[in-house]
Amino acid sequence: MKIISINAGSSSLKFSLFDMKDEHVIASGLFERIGIEGSNYTIKFNGEKITQEIELSTHVDAVNILLDKLTDLNIISSLDEIDGVGHRIVQGKDLFQESVIVTDEVMEKLEEIKGFAPLHNPANMLGIEAFRKVLPNVPMVAVFDTAFHQTMDKTTYLYPVPYSWYEDYGVRKYGAHGTSHRYITETVKKILGREAFRLISCHIGNGGSITAIKDGVCVDTSMGFTPLAGIMMGTRSGDIDPSVIPYVMEKEGKNASEVIDDLNKRSGLFGMSEYSSDMRDIVEQCDMQNEKCLVARQKYVRRIVDYIAQYYVLLGGADVIVFTAGVGENSVPVRREICEKLACLGVKIDLDLNNQRGEITKISTEDSSIAVYIIPTDEELMIARDTLHLIHR
């Protein structure tokens, strides 16, 4: 069984082709600048990497070229080998509590809720529409970032605002990165060999969220109505006093959308450091005693520690803390600083074991009260697994 996992953006299309017999990646790649001058693609397979500039007017063009290349390069012998295509969808609201086979009815529902993720859902839908046009007889599956968080209790996902906002407009916490947090949960389940455990999953990259998980289900998560809420991120502010928005609007003569844009794209590490949104750059500047970068890094760590501590209390303790995504998997000093601040909870890590990047590694010591792991996330594989499961079902 061969499954393609797709993550479509407004001008991009990322793919991974899996052989589900052993879940290995046969090929992967990225089509960029779709509909923009200078469009190109990169395909990796068998240790090779092919890059070419080519005109890509629409996502259908990208899909056609992708499928042509899969056969032209003998990655697959024919399109008949493709058994299913799984698509990442950022926002499923509370309409989708699990992955689903794509039908016309599903597409109609996605159209109705696209305003809840205007930068992402319309782009994700373009990917589905392109593949449905080119491969009309191949099953398509929609996998939602928000689905894993649908197990949150009403007292958790509701905001303390007028109840009519929830009833009339759907204002509530939805969360994000659910596919990643679910992958981490399933991986921890295999490592521990049991179903019952308390997990704090730290997906920290340019975007980031912390999730409290008990016995395999989400109890709470740091992102909210949109991915702007929660911890400090690369360019996003995370939680702030909402009164800042009208104050800055008045001071700078901006409208609400412009200030929200600042909070999404010019805040976080980038905003505080006035240097970079990339933690690698921040760490390098900290070594050179750049004061703004030092403060930004300390704030970043503090916000993550705050959420871990909050979820430790919520779960009544924790059995496992996992670091994943770009910063979580690769930033040795950030992991160290977070764990040092969690020492009061009995967290202890081995500094040598922590000196690891991108590999499943237990970095806590034997006498640590909480097991701490690095686990590289694999959202594409999670999408492929769901696709295979639904096709068989």
Backbone hydrogen bonds, N-H to C=O, Kabsch-Sander energy under -0.5 kcal/mol:
donor,donor_aa,acceptor,acceptor_aa,energy
2,K,81,E,-0.7
3,I,18,F,-1.9
4,I,84,G,-2.1
5,S,16,S,-3.0
6,I,86,G,-3.1
7,N,14,K,-2.5
9,G,12,S,-2.2
13,L,31,F,-2.2
14,K,7,N,-2.4
15,F,29,G,-2.4
16,S,5,S,-1.6
17,L,27,A,-3.5
18,F,3,I,-3.2
18,F,16,S,-0.6
19,D,24,H,-2.4
20,M,1,M,-2.9
20,M,18,F,-0.7
22,D,19,D,-1.0
23,E,19,D,-1.1
24,H,19,D,-1.1
26,I,17,L,-3.1
26,I,24,H,-0.6
27,A,17,L,-1.2
28,S,44,K,-2.0
29,G,15,F,-2.2
30,L,42,T,-2.1
31,F,13,L,-2.5
32,E,30,L,-0.5
32,E,40,N,-2.7
34,I,11,S,-2.8
35,G,56,L,-4.0
36,I,33,R,-2.1
39,S,36,I,-0.8
40,N,32,E,-1.6
41,Y,52,Q,-2.2
42,T,30,L,-2.1
43,I,50,I,-2.6
44,K,28,S,-3.6
45,F,48,E,-1.7
46,N,26,I,-0.6
48,E,45,F,-3.1
50,I,43,I,-3.0
52,Q,41,Y,-2.2
54,I,39,S,-1.9
62,A,58,T,-1.5
63,V,59,H,-2.5
64,N,60,V,-2.7
65,I,61,D,-2.5
66,L,62,A,-2.7
67,L,63,V,-2.6
68,D,64,N,-2.3
69,K,65,I,-2.8
70,L,66,L,-2.1
71,T,67,L,-1.4
72,D,68,D,-3.3
73,L,69,K,-2.5
74,N,71,T,-1.5
75,I,70,L,-1.6
76,I,70,L,-2.1
81,E,78,S,-1.7
82,I,79,L,-1.6
83,D,2,K,-2.7
83,D,81,E,-0.7
84,G,2,K,-0.9
85,V,139,P,-2.2
86,G,4,I,-3.0
87,H,141,V,-3.2
88,R,6,I,-2.5
89,I,143,V,-3.1
92,G,90,V,-0.5
95,L,92,G,-1.4
96,F,92,G,-1.4
97,Q,95,L,-0.6
100,V,142,A,-1.9
102,V,140,M,-3.1
107,M,103,T,-2.2
108,E,104,D,-2.0
109,K,105,E,-2.0
110,L,106,V,-2.4
111,E,107,M,-2.0
112,E,108,E,-1.7
113,I,109,K,-1.5
114,K,110,L,-0.6
114,K,111,E,-0.7
116,F,113,I,-2.2
117,A,114,K,-1.3
120,H,117,A,-1.2
121,N,117,A,-2.2
124,N,120,H,-2.7
125,M,121,N,-2.7
126,L,122,P,-1.6
127,G,123,A,-1.5
128,I,124,N,-1.6
129,E,125,M,-2.8
130,A,126,L,-2.3
131,F,127,G,-2.1
132,R,128,I,-2.7
133,K,129,E,-1.6
134,V,130,A,-1.8
135,L,131,F,-3.3
138,V,135,L,-1.6
141,V,85,V,-2.5
142,A,100,V,-2.9
143,V,87,H,-3.2
143,V,141,V,-0.5
145,D,89,I,-2.6
147,A,144,F,-0.7
148,F,144,F,-0.5
149,H,146,T,-1.0
150,Q,147,A,-1.9
151,T,148,F,-0.7
152,M,149,H,-1.7
153,D,219,V,-0.5
156,T,153,D,-1.6
157,Y,153,D,-2.4
158,L,154,K,-1.8
161,V,159,Y,-2.2
165,W,162,P,-2.0
166,Y,162,P,-0.6
166,Y,163,Y,-0.8
167,E,163,Y,-2.1
168,D,164,S,-3.3
169,Y,164,S,-0.5
169,Y,165,W,-1.5
170,G,166,Y,-1.4
171,V,165,W,-1.7
172,R,170,G,-0.7
173,K,157,Y,-3.1
174,Y,224,G,-1.9
175,G,224,G,-1.8
178,G,145,D,-1.3
181,H,177,H,-2.5
182,R,178,G,-2.4
183,Y,179,T,-1.8
184,I,180,S,-2.4
185,T,181,H,-2.2
186,E,182,R,-2.4
187,T,183,Y,-2.2
188,V,184,I,-2.7
189,K,185,T,-2.2
190,K,186,E,-1.6
191,I,187,T,-2.3
192,L,188,V,-3.0
193,G,189,K,-1.9
194,R,189,K,-0.9
197,F,195,E,-0.7
199,L,197,F,-0.6
199,L,213,I,-3.0
200,I,320,V,-2.3
201,S,199,L,-0.6
201,S,211,T,-2.5
202,C,200,I,-0.6
202,C,322,V,-2.9
203,H,201,S,-0.8
203,H,209,S,-2.3
204,I,202,C,-1.1
204,I,324,T,-2.2
205,G,203,H,-0.6
205,G,207,G,-2.5
209,S,203,H,-2.7
211,T,201,S,-2.3
212,A,220,D,-2.8
213,I,199,L,-3.0
213,I,211,T,-0.5
214,K,217,V,-2.5
215,D,197,F,-2.7
217,V,214,K,-1.7
218,C,148,F,-0.7
219,V,212,A,-3.4
220,D,212,A,-1.3
222,S,210,I,-2.2
224,G,226,T,-1.6
229,A,226,T,-1.2
233,M,236,R,-2.3
234,G,206,N,-3.2
235,T,206,N,-0.5
237,S,263,L,-1.7
238,G,228,L,-0.9
239,D,230,G,-2.7
244,V,241,D,-2.1
245,I,242,P,-1.3
247,Y,243,S,-1.4
248,V,244,V,-2.7
249,M,245,I,-2.3
250,E,246,P,-2.1
251,K,247,Y,-2.2
252,E,248,V,-2.8
253,G,249,M,-1.1
254,K,249,M,-1.1
259,V,255,N,-1.7
260,I,256,A,-2.6
261,D,257,S,-2.1
262,D,258,E,-1.8
263,L,259,V,-2.2
264,N,260,I,-1.8
265,K,261,D,-2.7
266,R,262,D,-2.2
267,S,235,T,-2.6
269,L,233,M,-2.5
270,F,234,G,-2.5
270,F,267,S,-0.8
271,G,267,S,-1.9
272,M,268,G,-2.5
273,S,269,L,-2.4
274,E,270,F,-1.8
279,M,277,S,-0.5
281,D,278,D,-0.6
282,I,278,D,-2.0
283,V,279,M,-2.9
284,E,280,R,-1.9
285,Q,281,D,-2.2
286,C,282,I,-2.3
287,D,283,V,-1.9
288,M,284,E,-0.6
288,M,285,Q,-0.5
289,Q,286,C,-2.0
290,N,285,Q,-2.4
291,E,289,Q,-0.8
294,L,290,N,-2.4
295,V,291,E,-2.5
296,A,292,K,-2.3
297,R,293,C,-2.5
298,Q,294,L,-2.2
299,K,295,V,-2.4
300,Y,296,A,-2.4
301,V,297,R,-2.3
302,R,298,Q,-2.4
303,R,299,K,-2.5
304,I,300,Y,-1.6
305,V,301,V,-2.6
306,D,302,R,-2.6
307,Y,303,R,-1.7
308,I,304,I,-2.4
309,A,305,V,-2.8
310,Q,306,D,-2.1
311,Y,307,Y,-2.5
312,Y,308,I,-2.1
313,V,309,A,-1.7
314,L,310,Q,-2.1
315,L,311,Y,-2.5
316,G,312,Y,-0.6
316,G,313,V,-0.8
317,G,312,Y,-3.4
319,D,198,R,-2.5
320,V,198,R,-2.1
321,I,371,A,-2.4
322,V,200,I,-2.3
323,F,373,Y,-2.6
324,T,202,C,-2.6
327,V,204,I,-1.3
328,G,204,I,-2.4
328,G,324,T,-0.7
329,E,325,A,-3.5
330,N,326,G,-1.2
331,S,327,V,-2.8
332,V,330,N,-1.2
335,R,331,S,-2.0
336,R,332,V,-2.1
337,E,333,P,-2.5
338,I,334,V,-2.4
339,C,335,R,-2.4
340,E,336,R,-2.4
341,K,337,E,-1.6
342,L,338,I,-0.7
342,L,339,C,-0.6
343,A,340,E,-1.2
345,L,342,L,-2.0
346,G,343,A,-2.1
347,V,342,L,-1.4
350,D,363,I,-3.1
351,L,349,I,-0.6
354,N,350,D,-2.4
355,N,351,L,-0.6
355,N,352,D,-0.8
356,Q,354,N,-2.4
358,G,329,E,-1.8
361,T,374,I,-2.1
363,I,361,T,-0.7
363,I,372,V,-2.3
364,S,372,V,-1.2
365,T,348,K,-1.9
368,S,365,T,-1.5
369,S,346,G,-2.8
371,A,319,D,-2.2
373,Y,321,I,-2.6
374,I,361,T,-2.7
375,I,323,F,-2.1
375,I,373,Y,-0.5
382,M,378,D,-1.7
383,I,379,E,-2.2
384,A,380,E,-2.2
385,R,381,L,-2.7
386,D,382,M,-2.3
387,T,383,I,-2.3
388,L,384,A,-2.5
389,H,385,R,-2.6
390,L,386,D,-2.5
391,I,387,T,-2.2
392,H,388,L,-2.2
393,R,389,H,-2.1
